[in-house]
Amino acid sequence: MRAPGPCAECGAGAAARYRCPRCGSAYCSVPCCRTHRERCSPDAAPREREAAGQEPVPAAGLPEDVPGEEDEQDRVPAHRLRLLGESEELRELLRNPHLRQLLLALERARDKSSVLRRLMQEPLFVEFADCCLGIVEPPEEKENVLPE
């Protein structure tokens, strides 16, 4: 994976960890994402990226770190993601200030994989992850489940 480059919105150096799925522009935070989303134009993206000195978007139209068709099985459909917002159980978990601190730590971490490994040792985080998976994965699609 490449090192993060500068944010296309605020210009913060080596901070752009996220990419726009429409045009491939890099940004560093939720506020920058919102700003970008308001003015995102996939047609203008190649010119903006070249002007900012960023790598061009591959011919497929997506940056290299965005999952392709071979990763499609790992994608969660939008209608299932909406179910997360409707879950009262998940809302109740997210009211816990300790869980919120854990999630902020994960979001801010440079090495997310090592932080995630540590968080998976926290019972509260595991409960959160199980709740999310229980909502987006229908029972017949769950892996590693013993038949009853």
NORWO-V999065 format. One line per field, one symbol per residue. ss: DSSP state (H for helix, E for strand, - for the rest). phi: phi as a letter, one per 40 degrees, with the letter a starting at -180 (. if undefined). burial: I if it has 16 or more other ideal C-beta (glycine too) atoms within 10 Angstrom, else O. Layout:
BEGIN
ss = ???
phi = ???
burial = ???
END
This chain:
BEGIN
ss = ----E----------E-EE------EE--HHHHHHHHHH-----HHHHHHH-----------------HHHHHH---HHHHHHHHH-HHHHHHH--HHHHHHHHHHHH---HHHHHHHH---HHHHHHHHHHHHHH--HHH-------
phi = .cccbccccbgdcfbccbbcccbgccabacdcccccdcbcbdccddccccccgccccddcgbccccdccccdcccbcdccccccccccccdcccccccccccccccccccbcccccccccccdcccccccccccccbcdccccfbccc
burial = OOOIIIIIIOOOOOIIIIIIOOIIIIIIIOOIIOOIOOOIOOOOIOOIIOOOOIOOIOOOOIIOOOOOOOOOOOOOOOOOOOOOOOIOOIOOIOOOOOIOOIOOOOOOOOOOOOIOOOIOOOOOIOOIOOIIOOIIOOOOOOOOOOOO
END
